[in-house]
Amino acid sequence: MNQLGKRFKCPVCSTEVLCTKAGEGAVTCCGQEMELQVPRPLPSSD
C-alpha cells in the first residue's frame, strides 16, 4: 500500500517520486519496484 507523502526512488535510474494519493499496488520504474526513501534527519539548531 502506498501512503500519502512517502517518497520512492528507482534503484536503476535514481528517479524519485512523491506519493500524492494513497492506494493499493506498488510503484515501479525500469521494470523494478521502487524503494521507499527514509527521511533524513534535520540538522540540530543550537
N, C-alpha and C positions, 0 to 999 in steps of 0.2 A: 504494500500500500504506500502511496506517495502522500507525504504530508505537506501542507501549505508552508511555504517559506524555507524548505530544505533545498540545499544546493547539491548538484550532482556533477561529476567530472568524468569525461571519457578517458579510459586508460591508454587509448591508441593515439588520438589526435589532440587531447587536452582541452576539448570543447567543454565549457561549463554552462549549466542551465540552472535556472531558479524555478521551483515549482510554484505556480500561481493559482493552481486549482487542485485540491486534494482528490484522489481517486484510486481505483484499483489498477494493477498492472505494473510493469517495470519500464523504466526509462532506458532506451537503448540508443547506441550510436556506433557506427562502424561494425555492426553485427554483434556487438557485445553489450552486456548490461553495464550501465554507468555506475560509478562508485559514489556512495554518499560521502560528502565532504564534512569533516569535523570542524566546528567553529574554532577560529583562532582566538586565543585569549587576548584581551585588551591590555595594553601596557598600563602599569600602575602609575597613577598621578599622585605624587607626594606633595 
